[in-house]
Amino acid sequence: MAAARKPKPKSKPLARRASVGARRNPDSEAAVLAAARGLLAEKGYAGFSIDEVARRAGAGKPTIYRWWPTKADLFIAVYAEDKAASIAAPDTGSLARDLAEFTRALWGFWRETPSGRAFRALVAEAQASQAALDALRVKFLPERIDLLRHIFARAAARGEIDAADIETLLALYIGFNWFHLLTGRVEDEVEAIERMARIIVRGGGAGPTRAPEAAPQAKPRARTRQLALQLTLLPEE
């Protein structure tokens, strides 16, 4: 009589990484961010999903959703970490040089990293998704604008620009960058970037931005419109 066969051992499911209540387990967080980064590199923002990130990280979806309620939130976390590791805020003593250096580094980040290349898709999604718009407006922009605001505030303290114009100059600077991003024009255009930086500083109107032989500043009444025209934000009349 043949011996009875022993039952095959059951395969063990992929171990779940433990979370610590409402607090984030550093190992779990690192695993999720690494999985998200890898997925972005492979599939871009269109193929980015919390389901797939959870599977790759061995993390429970409820944990990820508790920490990052939407895929836009999770993407922003990856983007912020990657950008902080790639770009440092310059402090050259000149606003024009600071803006030129920061812009070239930012455009390089947008061109050369998975999260940077995917950022345009998040901006596009925010036009149709309230959740993505909220993540962009409430969670993404404030921290990034604070970094830039600090650069402009230093310039105001040096007398290069009028402190009262900081918010307007910030909007013009961000608009210039996003215009180039959304139209796929983020190559290393040194001349265009440096010209933009000079125009932004000249628009601040508190001090010289070029050598003495440079053209005089625009009259205050015309400054705002001339600045926008030079940045291609308004049509010529």
Summary of the structure (lengths in Angstrom):
residues: 237
radius of gyration: 23.8
end to end distance: 100.1
largest distance: 106.4
contacts: 658
relative contact order: 0.09
helix: 65%
strand: 2%
